[in-house]
Amino acid sequence: MTDMILERRHPEASTLPRIECAQLPTPVEPLERLGAEIDIPRLFVKRDDQSGTLYGGNKVRKLEFLLGDALDEGHREVWTIGGIGSHHVLATCIYARQQGLEPSALHFPQLVTDHVLDNLRALSTTRPDLTLVGNKAQIPVEVLRTKVREWLARGPDVYYIPGGGSSAMGALGYVNGALELAAQIEAGEMPEPDYIFAAAGTCGTIAGLTLGCRLANLDTQPVGVRVLDRVLSNSATIIKLCRQMASLLREHGVEDVPSIGPSDFELLHDYLGDAYGVPTEAGRRAIQLADTHEDLTLEPTYTGKAFAGMMDMREALDLERATVLYWHTLSGVDLSDRIANADVGANLPDEYRKFFD
Ligand SMILES: Cc1ncc(COP(=O)(O)O)c(C=O)c1O
């Protein structure tokens, strides 16, 4: 069941393409024990870990629009890109299959952890068409080459979803997310937050939240914690995505869409550590604290680093006196059945075997 509040607030937006695959609204909850422990007493969580039944996390809101767009335009396949442990690739393949679309992806290697291997096992159950490149630097060339090859071979059948699902169409899912939060505030489920913290990778989540907060007239500052290389994750990307989303909304008749500038959000750059996917000590501590004090599971690549960034800003942003919302972007769906049924030998290309050795 999906509550598409964007359409309720702006009926004109019902001409936007979308499918219903998310479970919305996701709950907001106080994190009293953890908040007391880290001296951020008015700490809340937005439970996007519960955003879907097949898979949760932040990709589901984006996929409602992206797969809707793909189906609207009559495509039969989707293809996307990401690291071998990518949540985005996994979510896209799961929901593409659910919608009767053929999934394919271009993969690049990343640090192999148990979490990455489990994601690969789960991914194999969707029987995607996968291509592995040698390293991340090859991605732009490979994307271009694959695009040309796919287009020549299968023409307009294939719908391209950029890394992280962060096109303007995908990021609209988080405009809807911010409007959903505004409705929960109006309903008294939580006070209006001064800050929203979320992991920033390809930036679609934080861009959508930024535009959505302004559209909903919330006096809230979204703060992204960068977990990916700066060339891909930066303020210019956020502002560009906001501009493109605003154009899309205007094209669909939504009036008075605000224009977004650098003062409408914050992007923190000090919490990536050595590289994307490489755990940090502060991230490990955040994971442990969340696990000890709440029913909140973080991981090292995105959410541990985001939570660590938030904790570190306590003094600089005076979070002891602020209302703070941590937007939880990791799927909480138990994949153990899917993983137990995986046959990676049969459903992943041979070159993936090395990751399991
Ligand atoms: C768990 C999790 N959190 C946050 C993000 C980052 O979201 P975005 O790419 O929209 O910045 C991702 C992206 O893959 C993710 O998997």
Ligand as a Chemical Component Dictionary entry (heavy atoms), coordinates in Angstrom:
data_LIG
# 
_chem_comp.id                   LIG 
_chem_comp.type                 NON-POLYMER 
_chem_comp.pdbx_formal_charge   0 
_chem_comp.three_letter_code    LIG 
# 
loop_
_chem_comp_atom.comp_id 
_chem_comp_atom.atom_id 
_chem_comp_atom.alt_atom_id 
_chem_comp_atom.type_symbol 
_chem_comp_atom.charge 
_chem_comp_atom.model_Cartn_x 
_chem_comp_atom.model_Cartn_y 
_chem_comp_atom.model_Cartn_z 
_chem_comp_atom.pdbx_ordinal 
LIG C1 C1 C 0 21.573 2.120 2.760  1  
LIG C2 C2 C 0 21.792 3.313 1.879  2  
LIG N1 N1 N 0 21.747 4.537 2.426  3  
LIG C3 C3 C 0 21.976 5.649 1.697  4  
LIG C4 C4 C 0 22.267 5.562 0.355  5  
LIG C5 C5 C 0 22.577 6.818 -0.399 6  
LIG O1 O1 O 0 21.459 7.321 -1.052 7  
LIG P1 P1 P 0 21.675 8.307 -2.281 8  
LIG O2 O2 O 0 22.401 7.527 -3.337 9  
LIG O3 O3 O 0 20.295 8.689 -2.676 10 
LIG O4 O4 O 0 22.481 9.448 -1.800 11 
LIG C6 C6 C 0 22.317 4.304 -0.275 12 
LIG C7 C7 C 0 22.637 4.203 -1.707 13 
LIG O5 O5 O 0 22.865 3.152 -2.256 14 
LIG C8 C8 C 0 22.072 3.149 0.508  15 
LIG O6 O6 O 0 22.130 1.917 -0.026 16 
# 
loop_
_chem_comp_bond.comp_id 
_chem_comp_bond.atom_id_1 
_chem_comp_bond.atom_id_2 
_chem_comp_bond.value_order 
_chem_comp_bond.pdbx_ordinal 
LIG C1 C2 SING 1  
LIG C2 N1 SING 2  
LIG C2 C8 DOUB 3  
LIG N1 C3 DOUB 4  
LIG C3 C4 SING 5  
LIG C4 C5 SING 6  
LIG C4 C6 DOUB 7  
LIG C5 O1 SING 8  
LIG O1 P1 SING 9  
LIG P1 O2 DOUB 10 
LIG P1 O3 SING 11 
LIG P1 O4 SING 12 
LIG C6 C7 SING 13 
LIG C6 C8 SING 14 
LIG C7 O5 DOUB 15 
LIG C8 O6 SING 16 
# 
